Amino acid sequence: MAHHDKRKTIARDISWLSFNARVLQEAADSTVPLRERIRFLGIFSNNMDEFFRVRVATLRRMIQLGNKANMHLENNPQQIIDEIQMTVLNQQGEFNRIWEEVMTQLKEQKIFIRTEKELNPEQQNFVRNYFEEEVSSDVIPLMIENIPEFPVLRDKSIYLAVVMWKKESALKRKYALIEIPSRSLGRFTILPSPKSDESHIILLEDVIRFNLPDIFSYFGYDQYQSHIFKVTRDAEIDIDEDVSTNIIQKIEKGIKNRRKGKPVRFVYDREMDPGLLEYLVRRLNLSKRDNLIPGGRIHNFRHFMDFPEQVFKEKRHRKKPFDHPLLTVRRVTDVILEKDVMLHFPYHSFLPLIDLIREASFDPDVTTIKITCYRLAQNSKIINALINAVRNGKEVVVMLELRARFEEEANIEWKNRLEDEGAKVLVEIPNMKVHSKICVIKKRTKDNNFLMYGFVSTGNLNERTSKVYADHCLLTSNQKIMADVSRIFNFLEQPKTGMNFLRDCKVVIPSPGFVKKEMIKLIDEEIRQARKKKAAAITLKMNSLSDEEMIQKLYDAAKAGVQIKLIIRGVFCMFSENKKYEKPVRAISIVDEYLEHARVWVFHNRGKEKVYISSADWMVRNLEHRVEATCPIWNQQLKQELKDILDIQLQDNVKARWLDNELSNEYVRTTKKKIRSQVETYNYLFNKTKINRETGSN
């Protein structure tokens, strides 16, 4: 698939499509439970939308700006766009094939998705009433021929394009558009079913289709044809250099503009009336290169992530998170003041993080809580605990990253609530996202000194995603680590002048700027050892590896004979195969039920291993344009735990794919017994809990 010109790395966007192909492989895998396959189709679709909204839009912009746009320039944006086009059409074909297969299996499980034409009399009645009571007030048809100014169609919405005519005068046709109100009503409705062992479901657009004669009754038409389409728009909020405009206004403006962004893709039902299609393309000012993509009857599959659970006979098999063995009896705070604890989500329960902040909020000796929040759950218990802390007279500082993509609206609401209560909310660092996951709590001691405790994590503080994202979180009262976390907050509170705070960090390595330097030093040390024919090894786990300078360093290391092992979930721009490598590079990607979100880096370091957890991937933006925290792990037990988990993942032969130069996504298959790393990791951590219980050890 990837044709190699003289590139030293694989084009990031092509590599990203290869990652999304791994998601599609999960949907295609017949050993995956049906509901999960449907969810993976939803994830694939959602990913693809975001890809067009952000990446394709950016490439388009590069082509328009030509060489003036000396952004991190892709070598040849037009060539990449052509390659994207080919790949996407192939993936769309595969998607449709899988969906057909899934539908067949749903029928075997007696789950039927009914269209408006397949309803029995009872269901027809139900759909009529449901439409009248729940739907009709949200349906506003636009008679598109009569309006001079074509409406701005919303990104992320789906539209029903309707053609109406009378049987006897077929020539006079009328066109209308209806936006499907799936945001407020959800996409699926469960119908009364004729047999007790069957489930019948109808999609919202088909409820509307069934009621078209009602909606347009005053025109007196008797023939209706309707087809779904959607428009994906350019979502880039160009955070321009104009620092003076307040970021909040900019985001509010950006969200409004996003509705007006240039269309980057028009996906439609290939059965659509040709006249209507032609008309829409003209009125939307689309050209052939605006990615007109014919699809099936259903669009916006991202809603299928929320396919109704209750229709499945087999109950969901997802294992429940369990308590960390050290945190079952005593207060979280008391444990952490004595020793470091590492939580591994989603295996461990997320509650200790909430408890930690809750305990601090009414501890009379706690004076200050500082925390960064990136993506928060809808009714965030973290925020509630912070609000209680303010009410109890603590100083609370929250760094809210307003630019967490597509979460901006929610985060602005949190900001207002926190400020109303009297918390200090930091939101803006010009041209930089705050992506670190850190917290520091200051507490007065008996002798009137202060000590600090808190955490450094690889993932977001979000109760909901902590059940599906695999992350590591270090809870610690190590004063060296906490002093650095505190320095990062000092920088966040005065970013214009505070660079020296980042420079003064002693043990935590902050971004922007410092991670790259430190990592290059560590890789160089391994290269030196390898050249002396001594043991040298690097194991890296992260979401994305695309920074060309770091990749070049890894090439040098592989050529020098350093043993390199990589576990990269998403974008991977490195050529992992090369005759000049002394030792083969082992590069895999694991895509399974949980999203592998953790970053863990291990350097052999002459036998005195250095182990880090981080919020940063090795991408230009994480190393140069974001505030990130990379934290050393010193505690021997915790180091071992992280390495054990990496080892389990490196042995995965069920859900791991090779990351080869051809992007072929072949599964790692070995004759050894089957190892599915997420199941083995669960067992590994769960057994630790049991051993602790039995021995009563801590």
N, C-alpha and C positions, 0 to 999 in steps of 0.2 A: 504493500500500500504506500509506504513513504518512499518517494523517489529521492535519492540523495544527490543534491548538487554538491557544491563544495562546502556545504554547511558543516560546522563543527558540532552543531547540536541539532536536535529535532525541533521543528517549529512548534512553539508552545501550543498553538490552537489545534494543530493536528494531533499532538499528544493528548490534549484535553478530550478530543473526540474519541480517541482510543480508550481513555478512561470511561467515557460514557458508554462505550461499547461493552465494557466489563459490567456495567450496571444492567445493560440489556441482556447480557449472558445470564445474569441471575434470574431475570424474568423468563428466559428461555429454558431454564434448568428444571426438568420435570421432578427432580427430587425436592425442590423448594415448595413448601405448602402453597396452595393456590392463592390464598389471600395475600401472601408475601409476594408472589409473582405479580399480582395486580398492583401492589404497592410499588414494586420496582418499575413497572411500566409508568406509574405516576411520577416517580423520582426521575426517571429518564426524561420524561416529557418536560418536567419542571426545569431540569438542568439545561435542556436544549433551548427552552425559552430564554433562560437567563444568558446563555451563551450568545444567542442572536442579539438580545437586548444590549449586551455589554461588549462582547468581543468583536462580533461581526460588524457592529456599529462603529467600533473603533477603527477596524481595518478600512471600512468604507471612508471614514473621515481621513485616514492617512492617504488614501488614493486621491481624494479631492484636494487635500492640502499639498500633495506631491512632496517635494523635498523640503518644503518650508517646515514640515512637521518633524523636526528632528527629535521625535519622541524616541522611546526605546524601540528603534525602528526594526520592524520585521524586514527581512531582506527584500521580499517581493510581495507586497500585500495582494496584488491582483492574482498572482500564482497561488497564494495561500487560499484566497477566496474561491478560486476555481476548484482547488482540491477539497475544500470544505463542502462545496456544492455537491460534488460527486459522492463524498463519504456520507453526507446527510441523506441523500436520496437512497443510497443502499441501506442505511440504518432504518430509514422510514419504511422501506419494504420489509425488512426483518421485523420491525415493530408490528406492522400490520399482520404478518404471518403469525407472530406470537399471540396477538390479540384474538385472532381466529381460533387458535388452539385453546386459549384460555376460555373463550366462550363455549367451545364444545365441552370442556371439562366442567364448566359451571352447570351446563345442562345435565351432565352426568350426575352432578351433585344436587340436581333438581332446583337449581337457582336459575331463574329466567329473567333476562333483561327484555322487557316488552316494549315494542314501539307503539306509537299511537294507533297503528292499524291492526294491532294484535290483541286488542282488549276484549274481554267478554262483557256482557251487559252490566254486571255488577261493577266491574272495574271502570267501565265507561262512566257510570254514575259517580263513582268515587272520584275520578279524575275531574269531572265537571264541577263537583262540589269543592274539591281541593283548590281548583283554579279560582273559583269564585271567592272562596274565603281567604286563601293565603296568597295567591299569585297575582290576581288581576290588578290589584292596586300598584304593583311594581312593574307592570308591563305598559310601556309607552311606545306605540308604534310610530315610526317616522315615515311619512309618505315621501320617499326621497326624490321623486321626479319634480315635485312642485317647489322644492326649496332651493333657492339660488345658492345659499352657502351650505356646502356639504358638511354635516356634523363631524366634529372630531371624534373618531372612534377610540374607545379606551383600550389601552394595552391591557393584557391579562383578561379581557372580557371576551365572551364569544357572542356572536350575533347570528340571528336567524334572518336570512335573506328570503323574502317571500315574493312569489309571483302569483297574481290572481287574474282570472279571466272568466268569461261566461262561455258555456259549452257552445252556444249557437254562434257567438261572435268571437271566435278564438283569437282574432288578430289584435283586438284592443287589450293590451296587458297592462296591469298596474304593478308597480314595485313598492315594497315596503321593507323596513329594517326593524328588528326588535332586539334590543339587548337582553340577553338571558340573565335574570337577576340571581345568579348563583351565589353571589357574596352573601346576600341576606337570607336566602332560602336553602342553601346547600344544593348539591347537584342531584341527589338521589331521593326518591320517595318509594316507600315500601307499599305495594298494592295489596288489597285483600286477595288471598290466593284461593283457587278453587279446591285444592286438596291440602290437607293439614301437613303433609310432608314436603310441600313445595314452597319456595319463596319466589315472589314476583316483584321485580323492581322496575321503576320507570325513571328515565332521565328527565330533568326539569324541562329541557327544550322540547321533549316529546309531549309533555303535559300541555305546553303552549301550542304545539302543532295541532294537537287534538282539538284545541279550542279556537283555532283560526276563524272558522265560520262565525263564531260568536264575536270575536274581536272586531271583525270587519263586516258585521252583519248589515250595517247601513249602506254598504255598496252593492249588495245584492249579487255578489259573485257566487258561482257554484264550483269552480275549479281552483284548487290551491296546490302550489308546489313550494317546498321550502327547503333550504339547505344552510348548513352551518358554515361559518368561516370565522377566522380571527386574524388580527393584525398584531404583529410584534413590533414594538417601536424601539428606537434608540433611547437607552435609559441613562446615558452618560450624564451625570451632573458634572459638568466641567468645573471643578473647584478652581476658579481662575486665580490669578495672582493677587487679585484685588482683595487684600486682607481686611480692609476697613469694613466692607459690608459684613454685617453680622451673620455668622454661619446659620443661625436659626432661620432668619429670613431667607437665606439662600436655599436652605433645604426645602422650606415651604414653597418657595418659587420653583425649585427643582422638581418637586413632586407634581406641581401643576404643569410644569413644562414637559414632564415625562409623558403626560397624556397627549402632548402635542408633538413629541419627538418624531423624527422622520421614520416612516415605516421601513423596517429592514426585512420583514418577511410577511407574506400573505398566504395563509394556509386555508384551503377550501375543500369542500366536498366535491370530488371529481364528477359527481352526478349533476352538479349545478347547471341550471338552465344557461346555455352559452350566451344568450343575449344579456342576461342579468350579470354574468361574470364580466363580460366585455364592458358593460355599463359601470360596474363597481371599479374595475381597474382604471377606467377613464376618470371617474369622479374622484378617486383617491390619488390621482396623479401617480400611479405606479407604472414602472417600466418593467420590461421582461427581467432586468437584472435585479429588481427588487424581490427576488426570490419568491416567485409564485410557485407554491408547492401544493400539488394536488394531493389530497389525503382521503381518508374514508369518511364515514358518516359522523363519527364522533371526534371532537377536538377538545383541547384543554384537558388532556388526560391527567394533568397534575392533580385534579380533584380526586382521581382514583386512589390517591394516597389516603383518602378518607372514605373509601368504599365501605358500605354499612357492614359492621362487624357481625351484627346479630343473625345474618342469614347463614353463617357457616355452622355446620353441625359440629365439626371438631373445634373445640375451644382453643384459643390462642395458646401456643406452647411456650411463649417467651418466659424464661425463668425470671423469678422475682429477684431484685437486688437484695443482698443480705448485709447485715451490720458488720462493720470492721470489728474483729475480735477484741481490740483494745478499747473500743468505744461503746461497749454494751452496758457497763455498770456505772462508770463514773462520768462526771461532767467532762465534756470534750476539752474544756479549757484546762482542767486539772491534769489531764493526760498529756496535753501538748506542752504544758509548762515543764513536764518531766522528760519527755522524749519525742523525737520526730515520728510522725505517722504518715504513711502514704495511702491515699485512697485511690482505688482504680475503678473508675466508672466504666460501664454501667453495672459492673459486677457488685461493687459496694454501693450501699445506700448513699444518697446525696444529703440526707438529713443532717449529718454532723456539721456541714458548712452552715446550714441555717441555724443550727443550735449554737454554733460558735458565736455567731453575730447576736443571736438572741440572748445568750448568757452575758455577752459583753454589754448589751444594751441596758441591763439592770444591775450590773456589777458596780457598786459604789466606787471602787478604786479605778475603774476604767475612765480615762479622760477623753480619749480620741479614738475614732474608727475611721480609717481611710480605705477606700475600695474602688476598683475599676469595674465597670459593667459594660458589656458589649452588646450581647443580645439577651434580653430578659424574658422570662416566661410571662404569660398574660396577666395572671394575678400573682405577681412575684412575692413570695414569702420573704425573700431577701430584702426587698424594698420595705415591706411591712416592719421587719425587724429594725431596719435603719431608722424608720420614722419613729419607732418607739424609743430608740436610742436618743434621738433629738429631743423628744418629749421629756426624757430623763436627764436632760441637761448635758449630754455629751457633745463634743465637737464632732460633727460628721461631715466628711468630705467625700463626695462621690464623683468619680470621673465617668461621665456617661458618654459613650461614643455615639454621637448622633448619626454618624455616617455609616453605621452598620447597614450594608446595602439592603434596601427594601424593608428595613425595620424603622426607618426614620420617624414615621408618624407616631408609632407607639412610644419611641424613646422621648419625643418632645413632650408627650403627656406625662411620662414619669418625671421629667425635669420639673415641670410645673408643680407636680404634687410635692416633690421633695423640697422645692424652694418655698412653697407655701408653709411647710412645716418648720422651716428654718435651717435646713441643711445647706451646706455650701456645695453647689453643683458646678463642676468644671466641664465645659463642653468643647472648647475650641483650641486646637493647636493648628496654626495655619499650615496647610499643605501636608498634614500628617494625621494618620489614624492612630488612635490608641488601642492597641490590640492585646496588650499584656493583661494577664489575669492575676491580679495581686491584691493583697489586703494586709494592712498593718493595724494592730490594736495596741494602744499605749496604756499601761496600767501602773499605778503607783504601788510601790512596795512598802513593807512595814517601816523600813528606815528612810522613807521619803525619797527614795530614788525612783527611777522608772525602769520598767522592762517592757519589751515589745514581743508580740507574738502575732501569728497570722498565717497566710498561706501564699504559695506560688503554684499556679496551675497551668495546664496546657489547654484547658477548654473553658467554655463560657459558663457563667453562673446562672444556669437556666435549669430549673427543676425538670422541665419537660424533656429537653434534649439530653439531659444527663442520663436518661433511660435508654437512649439509642446511640449516643456518641461515646466512643471509647477514649477516655482521657486519664491522665494522672494528675493528682493534686497532692503537693507536699504541705502538710500542716506542721508548723515548726515554731519554736521559740528560740531558735539559734540567733544570737544577738548580731552576729556578723551578717547573716542573710537579711535579717529584719532591718538592720541599719541601712543596707543598700536599697531595700524596698522603700524605706522611708525617703531615701535620696531621690528615688524615681518620682515619688509623690511631690517632693520639693520642686523637681523639674516641671512636673505637670502644673503645679500652681504658679510657676513663673517661667513659661517656656521661652520667652524672648531672651531672657538674660541667664537662664539657669543651666545652660549646657554643662557648666562646671560640676553640677550635681551628678550628671551621668558620668562625667570623666572621673569623679572621685569614687565611683563604685569599686569596692575591693574584690568581691567574690561573685556577685551576680553580674552577668554580662548584659548590658542593655543595648537595645537598638534605639535610634539609628546609629550606624557607624561602627560600633565596637564589636558586634558579633562576628562580622566578616573578618576583621583583623585577627581576633582571637582564634577563630576556626582555622584560618590560614596558617597561623603559628603551629597549631596542634597537628595539622596535616603535614606541615613541613617536618615536624619532629618525627612523624611516622616514616616519612620518605628517607630521612637521615638514617634511621634504624635499619630500614629495608636495604639501603645501599651498603650498610655494614654487614648484610646477611643476618641481621638479628630479627627476632619476632617483631612484626609490625602489623597492626590490624585496626580497621575502622568499621563500626557498624552504625548506620544512620537510619532512623525511622522518622518519616515526616509525611505531610500531605502532598507537598509539591517540591520538586527540585528543578529549577529552571534558570537560576542565576549563572550566566555564562562563565564568570570568573571562578566561581566555586566548582563548576563542572570541569573547567580546565585544570584546576588543582587536583581533582579526583582522577582525571586522565593521567596527570603526572605521577600520582601515587600508584595507580595501577601499573604503569609502565615500570616503576621502580620496584614493584614486587610487594606492595602493601596488600594485605588480604582485605578486600572491601566487600561488605554485605549491605544491601540496601533494601529497605521495605518502604515503598513509596505508593501511597494510595492513588493519587490523582495525576497531575501533570508531571511528566518525567521526560526531560529534554536531552538526557545524556545517551550517547551510544554505549551500551553496556558491553558490546562485543567488539574486540579489536585484537588482531594477531599480535600487536605489540605489547599487550598486557602480559606481564610475567605470570600473574595468577588470574584465573577467570574471575570476573566480577559477578557476584550472585545478586541479581536484582529481581525482586518480586513485588507484586501488588496483591493485597488481600481485599476482596470485596465480599462482604457477607452481611448477616443480619444487622450487625452494628456498624456504624460508620467509624473507621479507624482514623481518629482525629489527633492522636498523641504525637508529640515530637520527643524522641529520645536519642541521644548521641553518645556513643561509647568509643573512647580512644584507648588503645593498648598502653601507650605511655610507659614503655620499658617495664611492663608488669605492674606499675602502680596506676591501675586503670582510672581514667577520668570519665565520669558519667554525668550527663546533663539532661534536665528536662527543659522544654522551652515552649513559648507561645509562637515562635517564629518558624516559618518554612524558609528554605533557601531560594527565595524569589527576590528579585530586585526590590519589590515594594516592601517586603518584610524586613529586608536588611538595611534599606536606605530611607524609607519614607514612613516608617511606623515606629511607635514606641512599643517595644517588646521586652520581655524579660526571660533570660536564660539562666537557669539556676543549677549550681553544682549539687550533686547528691553525695554526701560524705558518709552517712551511716551505712556500715557494711551490710547489714541485713537488707536495707532498702535497695542498695546497689544490686545485691544478689537477686532480689525480687524482680527488679526491672530487667536484669539480664536473663533471668529464667523466662520471663514473659516474651522477650525478644527471641530467645531460643525456640520456644514453642512456635512462635510465628514463622521462624525461618524453616521449621520442619513441616509447615502446613502443606498437605498434598491433596486437600479437598477444595479449598477456596482460594488458593494462591495461583496467580498467573505469572508466567515469566515476562519480564520486561525486556524484550529483545529489540534488536535494531529495526526489525520489520514491523513492529507494533502488532504482532499477530495474536496477542492475548491467549496464548496456549496455556492450558491448565498445567500446573506442576503435578505430574503423576509419578509416583514411585511405587515400587512393589512392597515397600514396608507397610506396616499396618496404617490404616487411615488416621490421619491427624487433622482434625478441623480445629484451627487454633482458638477460635472464640469459645468453643465448647471446652477444650483442654484448659484454657486460661480460667474459665469459670471453675472447673474442677480443682485446679491447682490452688486458687485463692480460697475456695470453699473448704478444701481439706485443711488449709492453714487455720481456718476458723475452728474446725473440729478439733484439731490437735491442741489448739490453745484452750478450748473448753475442757478437753479431757485432762490436760496436764495442769490446768489452772495457772499456766505460766502467763507472763505478760509479754 
